[in-house]
């Protein structure tokens, strides 16, 4: 599966009292990359809610924090689907500093598709699965 990458600038508000990115903000950066990945495929989350009555929620996160990012660093946040089922997608994600490509954080995030009314797992819309399968066949 192809790797998607999204640039993120570290703002002052992203840092802690030590001047480094607060650990929870790496998860926000990863969320942004997954949202932009979905948008790059032609799917807007608000439209999926309105038209298909589905939303995506994080089911589990495993993250390794390897080196700190600091105020004003430009980061590259990648997202790559590594597993898929009828109701979930698992992503491998990495955050690197753009100027030296140093790996700062990596993780595996599992998201689940939920029915907006019942908030219970439901099938990922076929139009999304077809698009993902098409990406896989592109090499």
The first five atom37 places (N, CA, C, CB, O) and aatype in JSON, in Angstrom:
{
  "aatype": [20, 20, 20, 20, 20, 20, 20, 20, 20, 20, 20, 20, 20, 20, 20, 20, 20, 20, 20, 20, 20, 20, 20, 20, 20, 20, 20, 20, 20, 20, 20, 20, 20, 20, 20, 20, 20, 20, 20, 20, 20, 20, 20, 20, 20, 20, 20, 20, 20, 20, 20, 20, 20, 20, 20, 20, 20, 20, 20, 20, 20, 20, 20, 20, 20, 20, 20, 20, 20, 20, 20, 20, 20, 20, 20, 20, 20, 20, 20, 20, 20, 20, 20, 20, 20, 20, 20, 20, 20, 20, 20, 20, 20, 20, 20, 20, 20, 20, 20, 20, 20, 20, 20, 20, 20, 20, 20, 20, 20, 20, 20, 20, 20, 20, 20, 20, 20, 20, 20, 20, 20, 20, 20, 20, 20, 20, 20, 20, 20, 20, 20, 20, 20, 20, 20, 20, 20, 20, 20],
  "atom_mask": [
    [1, 1, 1, 1, 1],
    [1, 1, 1, 1, 1],
    [1, 1, 1, 1, 1],
    [1, 1, 1, 1, 1],
    [1, 1, 1, 1, 1],
    [1, 1, 1, 1, 1],
    [1, 1, 1, 1, 1],
    [1, 1, 1, 1, 1],
    [1, 1, 1, 1, 1],
    [1, 1, 1, 1, 1],
    [1, 1, 1, 1, 1],
    [1, 1, 1, 1, 1],
    [1, 1, 1, 1, 1],
    [1, 1, 1, 1, 1],
    [1, 1, 1, 1, 1],
    [1, 1, 1, 1, 1],
    [1, 1, 1, 1, 1],
    [1, 1, 1, 1, 1],
    [1, 1, 1, 1, 1],
    [1, 1, 1, 1, 1],
    [1, 1, 1, 1, 1],
    [1, 1, 1, 1, 1],
    [1, 1, 1, 1, 1],
    [1, 1, 1, 1, 1],
    [1, 1, 1, 1, 1],
    [1, 1, 1, 1, 1],
    [1, 1, 1, 1, 1],
    [1, 1, 1, 1, 1],
    [1, 1, 1, 1, 1],
    [1, 1, 1, 1, 1],
    [1, 1, 1, 1, 1],
    [1, 1, 1, 1, 1],
    [1, 1, 1, 1, 1],
    [1, 1, 1, 1, 1],
    [1, 1, 1, 1, 1],
    [1, 1, 1, 1, 1],
    [1, 1, 1, 1, 1],
    [1, 1, 1, 1, 1],
    [1, 1, 1, 1, 1],
    [1, 1, 1, 1, 1],
    [1, 1, 1, 1, 1],
    [1, 1, 1, 1, 1],
    [1, 1, 1, 1, 1],
    [1, 1, 1, 1, 1],
    [1, 1, 1, 1, 1],
    [1, 1, 1, 1, 1],
    [1, 1, 1, 1, 1],
    [1, 1, 1, 1, 1],
    [1, 1, 1, 1, 1],
    [1, 1, 1, 1, 1],
    [1, 1, 1, 1, 1],
    [1, 1, 1, 1, 1],
    [1, 1, 1, 1, 1],
    [1, 1, 1, 1, 1],
    [1, 1, 1, 1, 1],
    [1, 1, 1, 1, 1],
    [1, 1, 1, 1, 1],
    [1, 1, 1, 1, 1],
    [1, 1, 1, 1, 1],
    [1, 1, 1, 1, 1],
    [1, 1, 1, 1, 1],
    [1, 1, 1, 1, 1],
    [1, 1, 1, 1, 1],
    [1, 1, 1, 1, 1],
    [1, 1, 1, 1, 1],
    [1, 1, 1, 1, 1],
    [1, 1, 1, 1, 1],
    [1, 1, 1, 1, 1],
    [1, 1, 1, 1, 1],
    [1, 1, 1, 1, 1],
    [1, 1, 1, 1, 1],
    [1, 1, 1, 1, 1],
    [1, 1, 1, 1, 1],
    [1, 1, 1, 1, 1],
    [1, 1, 1, 1, 1],
    [1, 1, 1, 1, 1],
    [1, 1, 1, 1, 1],
    [1, 1, 1, 1, 1],
    [1, 1, 1, 1, 1],
    [1, 1, 1, 1, 1],
    [1, 1, 1, 1, 1],
    [1, 1, 1, 1, 1],
    [1, 1, 1, 1, 1],
    [1, 1, 1, 1, 1],
    [1, 1, 1, 1, 1],
    [1, 1, 1, 1, 1],
    [1, 1, 1, 1, 1],
    [1, 1, 1, 1, 1],
    [1, 1, 1, 1, 1],
    [1, 1, 1, 1, 1],
    [1, 1, 1, 1, 1],
    [1, 1, 1, 1, 1],
    [1, 1, 1, 1, 1],
    [1, 1, 1, 1, 1],
    [1, 1, 1, 1, 1],
    [1, 1, 1, 1, 1],
    [1, 1, 1, 1, 1],
    [1, 1, 1, 1, 1],
    [1, 1, 1, 1, 1],
    [1, 1, 1, 1, 1],
    [1, 1, 1, 1, 1],
    [1, 1, 1, 1, 1],
    [1, 1, 1, 1, 1],
    [1, 1, 1, 1, 1],
    [1, 1, 1, 1, 1],
    [1, 1, 1, 1, 1],
    [1, 1, 1, 1, 1],
    [1, 1, 1, 1, 1],
    [1, 1, 1, 1, 1],
    [1, 1, 1, 1, 1],
    [1, 1, 1, 1, 1],
    [1, 1, 1, 1, 1],
    [1, 1, 1, 1, 1],
    [1, 1, 1, 1, 1],
    [1, 1, 1, 1, 1],
    [1, 1, 1, 1, 1],
    [1, 1, 1, 1, 1],
    [1, 1, 1, 1, 1],
    [1, 1, 1, 1, 1],
    [1, 1, 1, 1, 1],
    [1, 1, 1, 1, 1],
    [1, 1, 1, 1, 1],
    [1, 1, 1, 1, 1],
    [1, 1, 1, 1, 1],
    [1, 1, 1, 1, 1],
    [1, 1, 1, 1, 1],
    [1, 1, 1, 1, 1],
    [1, 1, 1, 1, 1],
    [1, 1, 1, 1, 1],
    [1, 1, 1, 1, 1],
    [1, 1, 1, 1, 1],
    [1, 1, 1, 1, 1],
    [1, 1, 1, 1, 1],
    [1, 1, 1, 1, 1],
    [1, 1, 1, 1, 1],
    [1, 1, 1, 1, 1],
    [1, 1, 1, 1, 1],
    [1, 1, 1, 1, 1],
    [1, 1, 1, 1, 1]
  ],
  "atom_positions": [
    [[0.84, -1.19, 0.0], [0.0, 0.0, 0.0], [0.88, 1.25, 0.0], [-0.96, 0.0, 1.22], [1.91, 1.29, 0.68]],
    [[0.49, 2.23, -0.76], [1.25, 3.48, -0.84], [1.24, 4.22, 0.49], [0.67, 4.38, -1.94], [0.29, 4.13, 1.27]],
    [[2.32, 4.94, 0.73], [2.44, 5.77, 1.93], [2.03, 7.19, 1.59], [3.88, 5.73, 2.5], [2.5, 7.77, 0.62]],
    [[1.15, 7.75, 2.41], [0.7, 9.13, 2.29], [1.51, 9.97, 3.27], [-0.84, 9.27, 2.54], [1.77, 9.52, 4.39]],
    [[1.89, 11.17, 2.89], [2.65, 12.04, 3.79], [2.02, 13.42, 3.83], [4.13, 12.14, 3.34], [1.57, 13.95, 2.82]],
    [[1.99, 14.0, 5.04], [1.4, 15.32, 5.23], [2.35, 16.17, 6.07], [0.0, 15.21, 5.91], [2.82, 15.71, 7.11]],
    [[2.65, 17.42, 5.64], [3.54, 18.28, 6.42], [2.8, 18.92, 7.6], [4.14, 19.37, 5.53], [1.64, 19.32, 7.48]],
    [[3.49, 19.01, 8.72], [2.94, 19.66, 9.92], [4.02, 20.54, 10.52], [2.43, 18.6, 10.97], [5.14, 20.08, 10.75]],
    [[3.7, 21.78, 10.78], [4.62, 22.71, 11.45], [4.32, 22.66, 12.94], [4.48, 24.18, 10.9], [3.15, 22.66, 13.35]],
    [[5.36, 22.61, 13.77], [5.19, 22.63, 15.22], [5.01, 24.07, 15.67], [6.4, 21.96, 15.95], [5.89, 24.91, 15.46]],
    [[3.87, 24.35, 16.28], [3.6, 25.67, 16.83], [3.93, 25.69, 18.32], [2.12, 26.07, 16.59], [4.05, 24.64, 18.96]],
    [[4.07, 26.89, 18.86], [4.37, 27.05, 20.28], [3.34, 26.3, 21.14], [4.4, 28.53, 20.66], [3.7, 25.69, 22.14]],
    [[2.08, 26.36, 20.73], [1.0, 25.71, 21.5], [1.14, 24.19, 21.54], [-0.34, 26.09, 20.9], [0.51, 23.54, 22.37]],
    [[1.95, 23.61, 20.64], [2.15, 22.16, 20.6], [3.2, 21.69, 21.61], [2.56, 21.74, 19.21], [3.34, 20.49, 21.84]],
    [[3.93, 22.64, 22.2], [5.04, 22.27, 23.06], [4.67, 22.31, 24.54], [6.22, 23.19, 22.8], [3.7, 22.95, 24.94]],
    [[5.48, 21.6, 25.33], [5.27, 21.58, 26.79], [6.24, 22.56, 27.45], [5.48, 20.15, 27.36], [6.91, 23.33, 26.77]],
    [[6.29, 22.53, 28.76], [7.14, 23.48, 29.49], [8.62, 23.28, 29.22], [6.88, 23.36, 30.98], [9.43, 24.17, 29.5]],
    [[8.99, 22.13, 28.68], [10.38, 21.86, 28.32], [10.74, 22.3, 26.92], [10.67, 20.41, 28.47], [11.89, 22.16, 26.49]],
    [[9.76, 22.83, 26.18], [10.01, 23.32, 24.84], [9.97, 22.25, 23.75], [11.33, 23.98, 24.81], [10.37, 22.5, 22.62]],
    [[9.49, 21.07, 24.1], [9.38, 20.0, 23.11], [7.89, 19.68, 22.89], [10.16, 18.72, 23.55], [7.05, 20.05, 23.71]],
    [[7.6, 19.0, 21.8], [6.21, 18.65, 21.51], [5.68, 17.75, 22.62], [6.09, 17.96, 20.12], [6.29, 16.73, 22.95]],
    [[4.55, 18.13, 23.17], [3.87, 17.34, 24.19], [3.42, 16.02, 23.57], [2.65, 18.12, 24.78], [2.9, 16.01, 22.46]],
    [[3.63, 14.92, 24.27], [3.46, 13.58, 23.69], [2.1, 13.37, 23.04], [3.66, 12.54, 24.76], [2.03, 12.73, 21.99]],
    [[1.03, 13.88, 23.61], [-0.31, 13.66, 23.06], [-0.49, 14.36, 21.71], [-1.38, 14.15, 24.04], [-1.33, 13.96, 20.91]],
    [[0.29, 15.4, 21.46], [0.15, 16.13, 20.2], [0.64, 15.32, 19.01], [0.9, 17.43, 20.28], [0.21, 15.57, 17.89]],
    [[1.54, 14.37, 19.23], [1.94, 13.5, 18.13], [0.72, 12.72, 17.61], [3.06, 12.52, 18.59], [0.6, 12.47, 16.41]],
    [[-0.17, 12.35, 18.52], [-1.39, 11.64, 18.11], [-2.29, 12.56, 17.28], [-2.16, 11.1, 19.35], [-2.95, 12.12, 16.34]],
    [[-2.32, 13.85, 17.64], [-3.09, 14.82, 16.85], [-2.5, 14.95, 15.45], [-3.11, 16.19, 17.55], [-3.23, 15.02, 14.47]],
    [[-1.18, 14.98, 15.37], [-0.53, 15.08, 14.06], [-0.86, 13.85, 13.21], [1.01, 15.23, 14.22], [-1.11, 13.96, 12.01]],
    [[-0.86, 12.68, 13.84], [-1.2, 11.45, 13.12], [-2.65, 11.48, 12.65], [-0.96, 10.22, 14.0], [-2.96, 11.05, 11.54]],
    [[-3.54, 11.99, 13.5], [-4.96, 12.12, 13.14], [-5.11, 13.02, 11.91], [-5.79, 12.69, 14.32], [-5.86, 12.71, 10.99]],
    [[-4.38, 14.13, 11.91], [-4.43, 15.05, 10.77], [-4.01, 14.35, 9.48], [-3.52, 16.26, 11.02], [-4.66, 14.5, 8.44]],
    [[-2.94, 13.57, 9.56], [-2.46, 12.87, 8.36], [-3.49, 11.86, 7.86], [-1.12, 12.15, 8.65], [-3.7, 11.74, 6.65]],
    [[-4.14, 11.13, 8.79], [-5.17, 10.18, 8.35], [-6.36, 10.91, 7.74], [-5.63, 9.3, 9.54], [-6.94, 10.43, 6.76]],
    [[-6.74, 12.04, 8.3], [-7.85, 12.83, 7.75], [-7.51, 13.34, 6.36], [-8.19, 14.02, 8.68], [-8.35, 13.3, 5.45]],
    [[-6.29, 13.82, 6.19], [-5.86, 14.32, 4.88], [-5.71, 13.19, 3.87], [-4.55, 15.08, 5.01], [-5.96, 13.37, 2.68]],
    [[-5.3, 12.01, 4.35], [-5.24, 10.82, 3.48], [-6.63, 10.52, 2.93], [-4.68, 9.58, 4.25], [-6.8, 10.32, 1.73]],
    [[-7.63, 10.49, 3.81], [-9.0, 10.23, 3.4], [-9.48, 11.29, 2.42], [-9.93, 10.16, 4.61], [-10.12, 10.98, 1.42]],
    [[-9.16, 12.55, 2.71], [-9.53, 13.65, 1.81], [-8.85, 13.49, 0.45], [-9.15, 15.02, 2.44], [-9.46, 13.76, -0.58]],
    [[-7.58, 13.05, 0.45], [-6.86, 12.87, -0.82], [-7.5, 11.78, -1.68], [-5.4, 12.53, -0.54], [-7.33, 11.77, -2.9]],
    [[-8.22, 10.86, -1.04], [-8.94, 9.81, -1.78], [-10.29, 10.29, -2.29], [-9.13, 8.6, -0.88], [-10.97, 9.58, -3.04]],
    [[-10.68, 11.51, -1.89], [-11.94, 12.08, -2.36], [-13.09, 11.96, -1.39], [-12.33, 11.44, -3.63], [-14.25, 12.13, -1.77]],
    [[-12.78, 11.68, -0.12], [-13.83, 11.5, 0.89], [-13.68, 12.51, 2.01], [-13.8, 10.07, 1.47], [-12.62, 12.62, 2.63]],
    [[-14.75, 13.25, 2.26], [-14.79, 14.2, 3.37], [-15.56, 13.56, 4.52], [-15.46, 15.55, 2.93], [-16.61, 12.97, 4.32]],
    [[-15.02, 13.69, 5.72], [-15.65, 13.03, 6.86], [-17.06, 13.55, 7.16], [-14.79, 13.19, 8.08], [-17.94, 12.78, 7.54]],
    [[-17.28, 14.86, 6.99], [-18.61, 15.39, 7.25], [-19.62, 14.86, 6.22], [-18.59, 16.93, 7.23], [-20.79, 14.66, 6.54]],
    [[-19.17, 14.64, 4.99], [-20.06, 14.07, 3.97], [-20.36, 12.6, 4.24], [-19.44, 14.23, 2.57], [-21.47, 12.13, 4.0]],
    [[-19.37, 11.86, 4.76], [-19.6, 10.46, 5.12], [-20.64, 10.36, 6.23], [-18.28, 9.78, 5.57], [-21.47, 9.45, 6.23]],
    [[-20.6, 11.29, 7.17], [-21.6, 11.31, 8.24], [-22.98, 11.61, 7.66], [-21.23, 12.36, 9.33], [-23.95, 10.92, 7.95]],
    [[-23.07, 12.65, 6.83], [-24.35, 13.08, 6.27], [-24.93, 12.09, 5.26], [-24.2, 14.43, 5.62], [-26.13, 11.82, 5.28]],
    [[-24.1, 11.55, 4.4], [-24.59, 10.73, 3.29], [-24.61, 9.23, 3.59], [-23.75, 10.97, 2.08], [-25.48, 8.51, 3.11]],
    [[-23.65, 8.76, 4.39], [-23.52, 7.32, 4.63], [-23.79, 6.92, 6.08], [-22.15, 6.86, 4.24], [-23.81, 5.74, 6.41]],
    [[-23.98, 7.91, 6.94], [-24.25, 7.69, 8.38], [-23.14, 6.86, 9.04], [-25.59, 6.98, 8.55], [-23.41, 5.99, 9.87]],
    [[-21.89, 7.16, 8.66], [-20.74, 6.49, 9.27], [-19.71, 7.53, 9.7], [-20.1, 5.46, 8.29], [-19.62, 8.63, 9.15]],
    [[-18.94, 7.14, 10.69], [-17.79, 7.93, 11.11], [-16.69, 6.97, 11.52], [-18.15, 8.9, 12.28], [-16.93, 5.79, 11.73]],
    [[-15.48, 7.5, 11.62], [-14.34, 6.68, 12.01], [-13.87, 7.11, 13.4], [-13.19, 6.8, 10.99], [-13.83, 8.3, 13.71]],
    [[-13.53, 6.13, 14.22], [-13.03, 6.39, 15.56], [-11.81, 5.52, 15.82], [-14.14, 6.13, 16.63], [-11.7, 4.41, 15.3]],
    [[-10.9, 6.04, 16.63], [-9.72, 5.27, 16.98], [-10.12, 4.17, 17.96], [-8.62, 6.18, 17.6], [-10.8, 4.41, 18.95]],
    [[-9.69, 2.97, 17.65], [-9.94, 1.79, 18.5], [-8.75, 1.49, 19.39], [-10.27, 0.56, 17.64], [-8.91, 1.17, 20.57]],
    [[-7.54, 1.6, 18.82], [-6.34, 1.35, 19.62], [-5.15, 2.1, 19.03], [-6.03, -0.16, 19.69], [-5.1, 2.4, 17.84]],
    [[-4.2, 2.39, 19.92], [-2.99, 3.11, 19.54], [-1.8, 2.45, 20.22], [-3.07, 4.62, 19.92], [-1.84, 2.14, 21.41]],
    [[-0.76, 2.24, 19.46], [0.53, 1.83, 20.01], [1.52, 2.83, 19.45], [0.92, 0.31, 19.63], [1.66, 2.96, 18.23]],
    [[2.22, 3.56, 20.32], [3.14, 4.59, 19.86], [4.49, 4.46, 20.55], [2.55, 5.99, 20.11], [4.57, 4.12, 21.73]],
    [[5.53, 4.74, 19.8], [6.9, 4.79, 20.32], [7.44, 6.19, 20.06], [7.81, 3.69, 19.67], [7.49, 6.65, 18.93]],
    [[7.85, 6.84, 21.15], [8.41, 8.18, 21.08], [9.93, 8.04, 21.1], [7.9, 9.1, 22.25], [10.49, 7.59, 22.1]],
    [[10.59, 8.42, 20.01], [12.0, 8.13, 19.83], [12.92, 9.33, 20.03], [12.22, 7.56, 18.48], [14.03, 9.18, 20.54]],
    [[12.46, 10.5, 19.63], [13.28, 11.71, 19.71], [12.35, 12.91, 19.69], [14.33, 11.77, 18.55], [11.31, 12.86, 19.03]],
    [[12.69, 13.98, 20.39], [11.75, 15.11, 20.48], [11.71, 16.0, 19.24], [12.1, 15.95, 21.66], [12.71, 16.2, 18.56]],
    [[10.53, 16.51, 18.97], [10.36, 17.6, 18.01], [10.25, 18.87, 18.83], [9.08, 17.39, 17.07], [9.82, 18.84, 19.98]],
    [[10.65, 19.98, 18.24], [10.68, 21.25, 18.97], [9.92, 22.33, 18.2], [12.13, 21.69, 19.21], [9.59, 22.17, 17.02]],
    [[9.65, 23.43, 18.89], [8.97, 24.57, 18.31], [9.57, 24.93, 16.95], [9.03, 25.77, 19.26], [10.79, 25.02, 16.8]],
    [[8.7, 25.13, 15.97], [8.99, 25.57, 14.62], [9.58, 24.49, 13.71], [9.92, 26.72, 14.66], [9.87, 24.77, 12.55]],
    [[9.78, 23.26, 14.21], [10.21, 22.18, 13.33], [9.13, 21.93, 12.28], [10.49, 20.89, 14.14], [7.94, 22.03, 12.56]],
    [[9.56, 21.6, 11.08], [8.64, 21.13, 10.05], [8.74, 19.62, 10.05], [8.98, 21.74, 8.62], [9.83, 19.05, 9.92]],
    [[7.6, 18.96, 10.2], [7.54, 17.51, 10.3], [6.84, 16.93, 9.07], [6.82, 17.08, 11.59], [6.02, 17.6, 8.43]],
    [[7.16, 15.7, 8.76], [6.4, 14.93, 7.78], [5.72, 13.8, 8.56], [7.34, 14.36, 6.63], [6.37, 13.04, 9.27]],
    [[4.42, 13.71, 8.4], [3.64, 12.69, 9.09], [3.08, 11.75, 8.03], [2.5, 13.32, 9.96], [2.31, 12.16, 7.16]],
    [[3.47, 10.48, 8.12], [3.04, 9.52, 7.11], [1.93, 8.62, 7.65], [4.22, 8.68, 6.64], [1.78, 8.44, 8.86]],
    [[1.18, 8.07, 6.73], [0.1, 7.13, 7.05], [0.05, 6.09, 5.94], [-1.3, 7.87, 7.21], [0.02, 6.42, 4.76]],
    [[0.05, 4.83, 6.35], [-0.02, 3.74, 5.38], [-0.89, 2.64, 5.95], [1.4, 3.19, 5.03], [-0.67, 2.18, 7.07]],
    [[-1.89, 2.22, 5.18], [-2.77, 1.14, 5.61], [-1.96, -0.16, 5.58], [-4.04, 1.04, 4.7], [-1.36, -0.51, 4.56]],
    [[-1.95, -0.87, 6.72], [-1.22, -2.14, 6.78], [-2.14, -3.34, 6.98], [-0.2, -2.09, 7.9], [-1.76, -4.47, 6.71]],
    [[-3.37, -3.08, 7.45], [-4.37, -4.14, 7.61], [-5.73, -3.54, 7.36], [-4.29, -4.8, 9.04], [-5.98, -2.37, 7.65]],
    [[-6.62, -4.38, 6.81], [-7.99, -3.92, 6.61], [-8.95, -5.08, 6.81], [-8.17, -3.31, 5.2], [-8.66, -6.23, 6.48]],
    [[-10.09, -4.74, 7.36], [-11.18, -5.7, 7.49], [-12.45, -4.99, 7.02], [-11.33, -6.24, 8.98], [-12.39, -3.87, 6.53]],
    [[-13.58, -5.64, 7.16], [-14.84, -5.04, 6.73], [-15.19, -3.79, 7.53], [-15.95, -6.05, 6.85], [-15.88, -2.9, 7.03]],
    [[-14.72, -3.74, 8.8], [-15.11, -2.62, 9.67], [-13.94, -1.79, 10.19], [-15.88, -3.15, 10.83], [-14.16, -0.8, 10.88]],
    [[-12.71, -2.18, 9.87], [-11.57, -1.45, 10.45], [-10.39, -1.35, 9.49], [-11.13, -2.12, 11.73], [-10.25, -2.13, 8.54]],
    [[-9.56, -0.37, 9.77], [-8.3, -0.17, 9.05], [-7.21, 0.04, 10.1], [-8.38, 1.06, 8.06], [-7.43, 0.74, 11.09]],
    [[-6.06, -0.56, 9.88], [-4.9, -0.32, 10.74], [-3.85, 0.41, 9.92], [-4.33, -1.65, 11.32], [-3.55, 0.06, 8.78]],
    [[-3.3, 1.45, 10.53], [-2.31, 2.29, 9.88], [-0.96, 2.18, 10.58], [-2.77, 3.75, 9.86], [-0.89, 2.1, 11.81]],
    [[0.09, 2.17, 9.79], [1.43, 2.39, 10.3], [1.69, 3.88, 10.06], [2.53, 1.46, 9.59], [1.5, 4.38, 8.96]],
    [[2.11, 4.57, 11.11], [2.37, 6.0, 10.97], [3.73, 6.35, 11.53], [1.28, 6.83, 11.67], [4.18, 5.79, 12.53]],
    [[4.38, 7.29, 10.85], [5.69, 7.76, 11.28], [5.71, 9.28, 11.2], [6.82, 7.15, 10.43], [5.1, 9.89, 10.33]],
    [[6.45, 9.87, 12.14], [6.67, 11.31, 12.14], [8.17, 11.53, 12.07], [6.04, 12.01, 13.42], [8.93, 11.08, 12.93]],
    [[8.59, 12.23, 11.03], [10.0, 12.54, 10.85], [10.18, 14.06, 10.77], [10.58, 11.85, 9.58], [9.26, 14.78, 10.37]],
    [[11.36, 14.52, 11.15], [11.69, 15.94, 10.99], [12.09, 16.13, 9.53], [12.84, 16.4, 11.98], [12.89, 15.36, 9.0]],
    [[11.55, 17.14, 8.89], [11.74, 17.32, 7.44], [13.19, 17.63, 7.07], [10.86, 18.43, 6.95], [13.67, 17.15, 6.05]],
    [[13.89, 18.42, 7.87], [15.23, 18.85, 7.44], [16.29, 17.75, 7.51], [15.68, 20.0, 8.28], [17.27, 17.8, 6.76]],
    [[16.12, 16.75, 8.4], [17.13, 15.69, 8.48], [16.53, 14.29, 8.36], [17.89, 15.8, 9.79], [17.25, 13.29, 8.45]],
    [[15.2, 14.22, 8.16], [14.48, 12.95, 8.01], [14.62, 12.03, 9.23], [14.97, 12.23, 6.78], [14.46, 10.81, 9.11]],
    [[14.93, 12.6, 10.39], [15.09, 11.81, 11.61], [13.72, 11.32, 12.08], [15.78, 12.64, 12.72], [12.77, 12.1, 12.17]],
    [[13.63, 10.03, 12.38], [12.39, 9.43, 12.88], [12.19, 9.85, 14.34], [12.41, 7.87, 12.75], [13.05, 9.58, 15.18]],
    [[11.08, 10.51, 14.62], [10.79, 11.03, 15.96], [9.77, 10.18, 16.7], [10.31, 12.45, 15.87], [9.87, 9.98, 17.91]],
    [[8.79, 9.7, 15.98], [7.7, 8.95, 16.6], [7.14, 7.99, 15.55], [6.58, 9.9, 17.15], [7.08, 8.32, 14.37]],
    [[6.74, 6.81, 16.0], [6.1, 5.87, 15.09], [5.01, 5.14, 15.86], [7.12, 4.88, 14.48], [5.08, 4.99, 17.08]],
    [[4.02, 4.7, 15.13], [2.94, 4.01, 15.8], [2.07, 3.21, 14.86], [2.1, 4.98, 16.54], [2.15, 3.31, 13.64]],
    [[1.22, 2.41, 15.48], [0.2, 1.68, 14.76], [-1.14, 2.07, 15.36], [0.43, 0.13, 14.83], [-1.36, 1.96, 16.56]],
    [[-2.03, 2.54, 14.5], [-3.34, 3.03, 14.94], [-4.41, 2.23, 14.21], [-3.49, 4.56, 14.66], [-4.39, 2.12, 12.99]],
    [[-5.34, 1.69, 14.98], [-6.46, 0.97, 14.39], [-7.7, 1.85, 14.51], [-6.69, -0.42, 15.1], [-8.04, 2.32, 15.6]],
    [[-8.36, 2.07, 13.38], [-9.61, 2.83, 13.38], [-10.74, 1.89, 13.01], [-9.54, 4.04, 12.41], [-10.56, 0.93, 12.27]],
    [[-11.91, 2.21, 13.54], [-13.09, 1.4, 13.26], [-14.18, 2.3, 12.69], [-13.59, 0.67, 14.55], [-14.31, 3.46, 13.07]],
    [[-14.94, 1.76, 11.77], [-16.06, 2.47, 11.18], [-17.28, 2.25, 12.07], [-16.34, 1.99, 9.71], [-17.61, 1.11, 12.42]],
    [[-17.95, 3.34, 12.44], [-19.11, 3.26, 13.32], [-20.35, 3.82, 12.65], [-18.84, 4.0, 14.63], [-20.28, 4.79, 11.89]],
    [[-21.49, 3.19, 12.93], [-22.79, 3.71, 12.52], [-23.07, 4.92, 13.41], [-23.93, 2.61, 12.65], [-22.94, 4.85, 14.63]],
    [[-23.47, 6.04, 12.8], [-23.66, 7.27, 13.57], [-24.83, 7.19, 14.55], [-23.87, 8.42, 12.64], [-24.82, 7.89, 15.56]],
    [[-25.83, 6.36, 14.27], [-26.98, 6.26, 15.17], [-26.7, 5.35, 16.35], [-28.18, 5.75, 14.41], [-26.95, 5.72, 17.5]],
    [[-26.19, 4.17, 16.08], [-25.99, 3.19, 17.16], [-24.61, 3.27, 17.79], [-26.2, 1.79, 16.62], [-24.39, 2.74, 18.88]],
    [[-23.66, 3.94, 17.09], [-22.26, 4.02, 17.52], [-21.66, 2.62, 17.67], [-22.15, 4.79, 18.85], [-20.77, 2.4, 18.5]],
    [[-22.15, 1.69, 16.86], [-21.61, 0.33, 16.86], [-20.87, 0.11, 15.54], [-22.73, -0.73, 17.06], [-21.16, 0.78, 14.55]],
    [[-19.93, -0.84, 15.53], [-19.17, -1.09, 14.3], [-20.08, -1.44, 13.13], [-18.17, -2.22, 14.54], [-21.07, -2.15, 13.27]],
    [[-19.71, -0.93, 11.97], [-20.44, -1.19, 10.73], [-19.44, -1.26, 9.58], [-21.52, -0.1, 10.47], [-18.3, -0.84, 9.71]],
    [[-19.89, -1.81, 8.47], [-19.02, -1.94, 7.3], [-18.51, -0.58, 6.83], [-19.75, -2.65, 6.16], [-19.25, 0.41, 6.81]],
    [[-17.25, -0.57, 6.44], [-16.69, 0.61, 5.78], [-17.38, 0.71, 4.42], [-15.11, 0.51, 5.63], [-17.5, -0.29, 3.72]],
    [[-17.85, 1.9, 4.04], [-18.54, 2.03, 2.75], [-17.73, 1.44, 1.6], [-18.84, 3.5, 2.46], [-16.51, 1.6, 1.52]],
    [[-18.44, 0.75, 0.72], [-17.8, 0.06, -0.4], [-16.98, 1.02, -1.26], [-18.85, -0.63, -1.26], [-15.93, 0.65, -1.78]],
    [[-17.46, 2.27, -1.42], [-16.72, 3.23, -2.24], [-15.33, 3.52, -1.67], [-17.51, 4.53, -2.36], [-14.4, 3.79, -2.43]],
    [[-15.19, 3.47, -0.37], [-13.88, 3.67, 0.25], [-13.02, 2.42, 0.06], [-14.03, 3.99, 1.76], [-11.85, 2.52, -0.32]],
    [[-13.6, 1.26, 0.32], [-12.84, 0.01, 0.18], [-12.38, -0.19, -1.26], [-13.69, -1.19, 0.63], [-11.26, -0.66, -1.49]],
    [[-13.21, 0.14, -2.23], [-12.84, 0.01, -3.64], [-11.67, 0.93, -3.96], [-14.05, 0.35, -4.55], [-10.74, 0.53, -4.67]],
    [[-11.71, 2.15, -3.44], [-10.62, 3.1, -3.67], [-9.32, 2.6, -3.05], [-10.98, 4.47, -3.11], [-8.26, 2.69, -3.67]],
    [[-9.39, 2.08, -1.83], [-8.2, 1.55, -1.16], [-7.64, 0.36, -1.93], [-8.52, 1.14, 0.29], [-6.43, 0.25, -2.12]],
    [[-8.51, -0.53, -2.36], [-8.06, -1.69, -3.15], [-7.4, -1.23, -4.45], [-9.24, -2.63, -3.45], [-6.42, -1.84, -4.9]],
    [[-7.93, -0.19, -5.06], [-7.34, 0.36, -6.28], [-5.95, 0.93, -6.04], [-8.23, 1.43, -6.85], [-5.08, 0.82, -6.9]],
    [[-5.74, 1.53, -4.88], [-4.42, 2.05, -4.53], [-3.43, 0.91, -4.37], [-4.48, 2.89, -3.24], [-2.28, 1.0, -4.77]],
    [[-3.91, -0.18, -3.76], [-3.06, -1.35, -3.52], [-2.58, -1.95, -4.83], [-3.82, -2.41, -2.7], [-1.44, -2.41, -4.93]],
    [[-3.45, -1.95, -5.84], [-3.08, -2.56, -7.13], [-2.16, -1.66, -7.95], [-4.33, -2.87, -7.94], [-1.55, -2.1, -8.92]],
    [[-2.07, -0.36, -7.55], [-1.18, 0.56, -8.26], [0.28, 0.3, -7.93], [-1.53, 1.99, -7.93], [1.17, 0.83, -8.59]],
    [[0.53, -0.52, -6.92], [1.9, -0.86, -6.6], [2.31, -0.24, -5.36], [2.82, -0.47, -7.66], [3.45, -0.43, -4.93]]
  ]
}
